Amino acid sequence: MKQLFMLIIFGFFTVQSQAQIESSELGIEAYGGGSNLGGTFGGELKYAAKLPNNLVVGPSFRLQRSWSNYLAMQSHFTIYGGGAFAHLRFQDKIFVGTEFQMLHSPYNFTTFQTQPKKWAPTLFVGGGFYLKLGPKVNLNLALFYDLINAQNSPFRSSYAFKMKNQAGQIVRILPVIYRVTLFIPLTK
C-alpha cells in the first residue's frame, strides 16, 4: 500500500509538471463528531490545481484527534496521513471525482480496539455540487463511496446509510460519506 501511495503522489507531480495550470485553490474541510462512546475532530487541507478541461487535481493532508470510551476503556489517538484527489467539474456546477488517502489509524472501528495494523487506505468515488458562493469562496457538497472500506478507516463511524432488517436491527452499513469542502481561489 505504501508503494501505491508513493506512486500516486509521484504521478500527481509528474502530471502537474507537464500540464498547464490554469488556476489553483486551497481546500479546507472540517471533520467532527462524538457520542458518549467517543468522538473525533480534525480536518483536511487540499491543494487544487485546475488543469485544462476543468480537471482539478492535487495532494491532500488529513489530521484528526480521536478518543474512545468503549466498555469504560479509554483511549486517545491521532489519525494523520496524505493522499491525492482528482475532480472533473462540469460547467463549474457539478463534479465527479476520486480521492485516495493513506491514513495512520491505529484503532479498529469495528471491534473498538487498538490494532497492530496501523495504516488504513481509503478510496472514495463520487460526486456532487460545486457552488460559487462569491469571488473568494467556493463550496463542494458531495457524496462519496469508499471502495476499500478498511476495518480501521476513521470514516467508518461517519457512514450515513444504514440498512435495517424487519426487526429494526442494523444489518449493513454502506460506506457512504458526505463531504463539505470550502475552496479558496489562490490564483486566476
N, C-alpha and C positions, 0 to 999 in steps of 0.2 A: 504494500500500500504506500509506503514512503516513496518508493520509486515512481509510482503513478502520480503522486502529489508533485514530486520534483519535475516529472515530465510535463505536467500541466502548466506549472509555473514557467518552465523553460519555453514551452510552446507559446505562452502568452507574451513573453518578452520578445520572442522571435517575430511573432505576428506584428507586435507593436513597433518594432524597429523597422520593419519593411512596409508598414501601412502608413497612409497619410491620416493623421489625427485631425479631425475637423474641430473638435472641442473636447473639453474634459469637465468632469463633475466629481464632487465628493459626496458619497452616500453615507448617511448616518441612520442607524436603526437601533432603537432601544428595545430591551427584552426584559420581562419580569413577570413574576407570578409567585403565589405562595398559598399555603394552607397550614393547618395545624400539624401536618406531617413533614413540612419543609418548604423550600422555595428557592428561587434564583433571581438574580438581577444582573444586568450587564448590557452589552451592546456589540455592534459590529460597525466597522468602517470599511468603505469600499472606495477605491479609486476607479472611476469610469472614464474610459477613453472612447469617444464616439468616432467611429470609422465611417467611411462611405457606406451608402445604402442603409443607414440607421442601425448599424450593428454597434452595440455597446459592449465592450469587454474590459476586464480589469481584475486585479487582485483584491482579496478581502482579508480582514483580520477580525477575529471574534475574541472577546474576553468576558467571562461570566463568573460570578461568585455564587456558589450554591451551598445549601445546608439541608440536612435531613434529620428528622426526629422519629424515624420509623421504629416501632416497638421500643420506644424510650432509649434507643441507641443513637446518640448524637454524633453527627459527622459534618465536617465542613471541608469544602474543596473548591479549587479554582479550575475552571474549564477555559482552555485557550487553544488557538490554532488559526490556520490560514487556509486560503484556497483561491479559487478563480471562478469567474462567472462570465456568462455571455447572454445578452438580451438582444432580441431583434424587435425594434419598435416599428409599428405601422402607423403612419400619419401622426406621429407623436401623440397618440391617444391610447393605444393598447400595445401590449408586448407579449412575447413568448420568450422563454429562456430556460437556462440550466445553470445550476450553481453547485459546485463541488467544494467541500471543506473537509480537512482532516483535523479533528479536534481531540486534544488531550482531555479525556473524560474518564476518570478512574472509578466511576460509580455506575453500577448496573441498575437502570431504571425499571427493570422487570422484577428482579429479585430484591431490590432495595439494599444492596450490599456493595462494598468496595470490591474491586476485582483486579486480577493481575493484568488483564488486557487493558491497556491504558488509552489506546488511540481508537477513535470512532470515526469512520468515514461516513459522510453524508453526500448524497447525490440527488438534488432536488430538480424536478422538471415541472414546468407550469407556466403560468402567465397571469395577466391582469391588466389593470388600467394604469396608464402613465398620465398624470394630470399636471398641467402647468398652473400653479397657484399664483404666480407673479413672475416678474423678471428675475428674481433671485432665488426662488424656491420651486422645486418640482416634487411630485409625490408619486410613489409606486404603491398601488394596492394590489396584492397578489395572493393567489393560492398556489401552493407547491406540494408535490407528492414526492416523498423520499423513496427512491428506488432501492436503496440499500437497507434502510431501517435497522441499523445496528442495535444490539441489546443495550449498549452503553451510550446511545445517542442522547445528548442532553435535550433534544427536542421531543422525546417520547412523552413527557408529561404535558406537552402542549398540543398534541394531536387533537383536532377539533371534532372529528367524526367518529362516533361510537355506534356499533351495531348491537342491538339487543335481541334476545330471544323472546318467546311469548310470555315468559315469567318476568321479564323486565331486567334480566341479568345481562351484563355486557359480555358478549361472546367474541367480539373482534373490534379492534381499534384500527381504523385506516390511518396510515402515516401521512396525513394531510395537515399542512400548517398554513396559516395565513401570515403575511408579512406586510408591514407598513414601513416604507423607507423614504426618508427625505433626501433629495438630491439637490445639492447647491452647485450651480454652474461656476467653474473656476476660470474658464476661457470661452471665447466665442470663436 
